[in-house]
Amino acid sequence: MPDGATSRALRDQAYSPSLTVPDMNAYLLLYAQRSAEARASLRWEEISYGDTPDQRLHFFPAASPAVPLQVYIHGGYWQALSRAESSFAAPALVTRGAAFAALGYGLAPAHRLDEIVGMVRRAVLWLYRHAPDLGVDPGRIFLSGSSAGAHLAAMCLMQGWLPAPLCPTDVICGAALLSGVYDLEPLRHTYVGDQIGLTAAEAARNSPVRHVHGGIPPLVVARGDNETTAFAEQHRQFVSSLARAGTSVTDLVVPDRNHFDLPLSIGDPRTSLGSTVLAQMGLLPSGGHPASGIGEPSDPHA
């Protein structure tokens, strides 16, 4: 195999998290099952935040007003999944007094990456502006996202998209970014870049690591210890850039977790990620503290 073809194959493998697990589809099925169970057991409604069918979210209100809100943004390399598979964390958060939103957005290749980023930002701003009507404290809106969802959440933390005089810390209180892609230039030279038609200009505009600034709210940046080398390096570079900019960052590499099961820990106080997210939202019980990661549930499917 020619050297160029070998390099391309290695890059494709490095950005293929499915290679780290026996069956990626088992996790996707679990997302769908747990999300359906959440909708069956909790009050919820589908809300339009824009003027197209893609721009909708599933909202789970809390029992009390003026509560924190967790907004989850799904992954799928900007091409797969939807709000329908993204409510699995709702029960853990709603039962602890928070509201929850599973965000939907249009997918590539029907939509360019700039459009997708714009939709997610529109949704976040819509939730901020309508927070009182939803029983949400507008000063306690938190984002979370996995893989491409972490990238999209990170793009909401950057400057320049909010109407004046708003800045990211006015709208977003904190975020948990899981197994994200923060520099898109390497991805441009892989099968994913081909699938979404990613250009150099789009990659530059939409790479959070290139636009880190000093006004980013506190972050949890997490990955499983079973990730490809590319995702581990993306994590390391982004955490380093945030730290240099003075952002408050909790850097988590979670034992016995992979790219796909890590999101299932959101809101689970038995896990290091779940307890850290709960602490960020102010939802741990009095005297509670984030778990160390040691002795976490060995079966995330349980």
C-alpha positions in Angstrom: 0.0 0.0 0.0 1.5 3.4 -0.9 2.6 5.7 1.9 -0.2 8.2 1.3 -2.8 5.5 1.4 -1.3 4.1 4.6 -1.4 7.5 6.3 -5.0 8.0 5.2 -6.0 4.6 6.6 -4.3 5.3 9.9 -6.1 8.7 10.2 -9.4 7.1 9.4 -8.8 4.5 12.2 -7.7 7.2 14.7 -11.0 9.0 14.2 -13.1 5.8 14.3 -14.2 5.3 17.9 -16.3 2.3 17.0 -13.1 0.4 16.7 -12.7 0.5 20.5 -15.9 -1.4 21.2 -17.3 -4.8 20.1 -20.6 -3.3 18.9 -21.3 0.4 18.7 -24.9 -0.3 17.7 -25.6 -1.8 21.1 -24.9 1.6 22.7 -27.1 3.4 20.2 -29.9 1.1 21.0 -29.4 1.7 24.7 -29.6 5.5 24.1 -32.9 5.0 22.4 -34.3 2.6 25.0 -33.4 4.7 28.0 -34.7 7.9 26.2 -38.0 6.2 25.5 -38.3 5.1 29.1 -37.6 8.7 30.2 -40.4 10.0 28.0 -42.7 7.3 29.3 -42.0 8.1 33.0 -41.7 11.9 33.0 -43.6 14.9 31.9 -42.2 16.3 28.7 -43.0 18.3 25.6 -41.6 18.8 22.1 -40.7 22.5 21.5 -39.8 24.3 18.3 -36.9 26.7 18.7 -36.7 27.6 14.9 -38.7 27.5 11.8 -37.8 24.0 10.4 -38.8 20.5 11.6 -35.1 19.8 12.6 -35.1 22.7 15.0 -36.9 21.0 17.9 -36.0 19.8 21.4 -37.5 17.6 24.0 -38.0 19.5 27.3 -38.5 17.9 30.7 -39.6 20.4 33.3 -38.8 20.2 37.0 -41.5 20.1 39.7 -40.4 23.5 41.1 -39.7 26.8 39.3 -36.4 28.7 38.9 -34.3 25.5 38.6 -31.1 24.7 36.8 -31.4 23.3 33.3 -29.1 20.7 31.6 -29.1 20.8 27.8 -27.7 17.7 26.2 -26.4 17.8 22.6 -26.1 14.5 20.9 -23.1 13.2 18.8 -23.1 11.2 15.7 -20.3 13.0 13.7 -23.0 15.6 12.8 -24.7 13.0 10.6 -26.6 10.7 12.9 -28.8 10.4 16.0 -31.4 12.9 17.1 -33.3 14.3 20.1 -35.2 11.0 20.2 -32.2 9.2 21.5 -30.9 11.9 23.8 -33.1 11.9 26.9 -31.4 9.1 28.8 -30.1 11.4 31.5 -33.4 13.1 32.1 -34.6 10.9 35.0 -31.4 11.3 37.0 -31.5 15.1 36.7 -35.3 15.8 37.0 -35.5 13.7 40.1 -32.8 15.8 41.6 -34.7 19.0 40.9 -33.4 20.1 37.5 -35.0 20.6 34.2 -33.6 18.8 31.1 -33.6 19.4 27.4 -32.5 17.0 24.6 -31.5 19.2 21.7 -32.2 18.3 18.1 -30.6 19.9 15.0 -30.3 19.4 11.3 -27.8 16.9 10.1 -25.0 16.8 7.5 -24.7 16.4 4.5 -28.1 18.1 4.1 -26.8 20.9 6.2 -23.3 22.5 6.2 -21.4 22.5 9.5 -21.8 26.3 9.8 -25.6 25.8 9.6 -25.5 23.0 12.3 -23.5 25.2 14.7 -26.0 28.1 14.0 -29.0 25.9 14.9 -27.5 24.7 18.2 -26.6 28.3 19.1 -30.1 29.4 18.2 -31.5 26.7 20.5 -29.3 27.7 23.4 -30.3 31.4 23.0 -33.9 30.5 22.7 -33.8 28.5 26.0 -32.1 31.4 27.7 -34.7 33.9 26.5 -37.6 31.6 27.4 -36.2 30.3 30.7 -38.7 32.0 33.0 -41.6 30.6 30.9 -40.1 27.1 31.2 -39.5 27.3 35.0 -35.8 27.6 34.5 -33.3 30.0 36.1 -31.7 31.8 33.2 -28.5 32.1 35.3 -28.2 28.4 35.7 -28.2 26.9 32.2 -25.6 24.2 31.6 -24.6 22.4 28.4 -23.4 18.9 27.9 -22.5 17.0 24.7 -20.7 13.9 23.5 -18.4 13.6 20.5 -19.8 15.9 17.8 -22.2 17.2 20.5 -19.2 18.2 22.7 -17.9 20.1 19.7 -21.2 21.9 19.2 -21.5 22.7 22.9 -17.9 24.1 22.8 -18.9 26.3 19.8 -21.6 27.9 22.0 -18.9 28.9 24.5 -17.0 31.0 21.9 -17.3 34.7 21.4 -19.0 36.6 18.6 -22.3 34.9 18.1 -24.5 36.4 20.8 -26.4 39.7 20.3 -24.8 42.6 22.2 -24.4 43.0 25.1 -24.6 39.3 25.9 -21.5 37.1 26.2 -21.2 33.4 26.8 -21.1 33.6 30.6 -24.4 35.5 30.6 -26.1 32.6 28.8 -24.2 29.5 29.9 -23.3 28.8 33.5 -21.0 25.8 32.8 -20.6 22.8 30.4 -19.5 19.2 30.4 -17.8 18.2 27.2 -17.3 14.5 26.6 -15.0 12.8 24.0 -15.1 15.9 21.8 -13.4 17.0 18.6 -12.0 20.5 19.1 -9.6 20.9 16.2 -11.4 20.0 12.9 -8.4 20.3 10.6 -7.1 16.7 11.2 -10.7 15.5 10.7 -10.8 17.2 7.3 -8.4 14.6 6.0 -10.5 11.6 7.0 -13.6 9.7 5.9 -15.7 12.0 8.1 -14.4 15.1 6.3 -15.3 13.5 3.0 -18.8 12.6 4.2 -19.7 16.1 5.3 -17.6 17.9 2.7 -15.6 19.8 5.3 -13.5 22.6 3.8 -10.4 24.2 5.3 -12.3 27.5 5.9 -15.1 25.6 7.7 -12.6 23.7 9.8 -10.9 26.9 10.8 -14.1 28.7 11.7 -15.5 25.8 13.7 -12.5 24.6 15.6 -13.0 25.6 19.3 -9.3 25.1 20.1 -8.5 28.0 17.7 -10.9 30.4 19.4 -10.4 29.9 23.1 -10.7 33.1 25.1 -10.7 34.3 28.7 -14.4 34.5 29.1 -15.4 30.8 29.0 -17.5 29.5 31.9 -16.3 26.6 34.1 -15.9 23.4 32.2 -15.8 19.7 32.7 -13.8 18.1 29.9 -14.0 14.3 30.0 -13.2 11.2 28.0 -13.1 7.5 28.7 -9.8 5.8 29.1 -10.7 3.6 26.2 -10.6 6.1 23.4 -8.5 6.2 20.2 -5.2 8.1 20.2 -6.8 10.9 18.1 -9.6 11.6 20.6 -7.2 11.4 23.5 -5.0 14.0 21.8 -7.9 16.3 21.0 -8.9 16.1 24.7 -5.3 17.0 25.8 -4.9 19.9 23.5 -8.2 21.5 24.3 -7.7 21.2 28.1 -4.2 22.7 27.7 -5.6 25.6 25.6 -8.3 26.3 28.1 -5.9 26.2 31.1 -3.6 28.7 29.3 -6.6 31.0 28.8 -7.4 30.9 32.6 -10.6 28.8 32.2 -11.6 26.8 35.2 -11.4 23.2 33.9 -12.0 19.8 35.5 -10.1 17.3 33.4 -11.5 13.8 33.7 -10.1 10.6 32.1 -12.6 8.1 33.4 -11.5 4.5 34.0 -13.4 1.6 32.3 -15.3 3.9 30.0 -15.3 4.3 26.3 -16.6 6.8 23.7 -20.1 5.5 23.8 -20.9 4.5 27.4 -19.4 7.6 29.0 -22.6 9.8 28.3 -24.7 7.3 30.2 -23.0 8.4 33.4 -24.4 12.0 33.2 -26.3 12.6 36.4 -25.3 9.3 38.0 -23.8 10.2 41.4 -22.0 6.8 41.6 -19.7 7.8 38.8 -16.9 10.4 38.6 -18.5 12.1 35.6 -22.0 12.1 37.0 -21.1 13.4 40.4 -18.9 16.1 38.9 -21.8 17.2 36.6 -24.2 17.2 39.6 -21.7 19.3 41.7 -21.3 21.7 38.8 -25.1 22.2 38.8 -25.3 22.5 42.6 -27.4 19.3 42.8 -25.2 17.1 45.1 -26.8 16.6 48.6 -25.3 18.5 51.5 -21.8 17.2 52.2 -21.7 15.4 48.8 -18.6 15.4 46.7 -17.6 14.0 43.3 -16.7 10.4 43.3 -13.1 9.4 42.7 -13.8 7.1 39.8 -12.7 4.1 41.8 -15.4 1.6 42.3 -17.7 3.0 39.6 -20.5 0.7 38.4 -18.7 -1.9 36.3 -21.6 -2.3 34.0 -22.8 1.0 32.5 -25.7 -1.0 30.9 -27.1 -1.7 34.4 
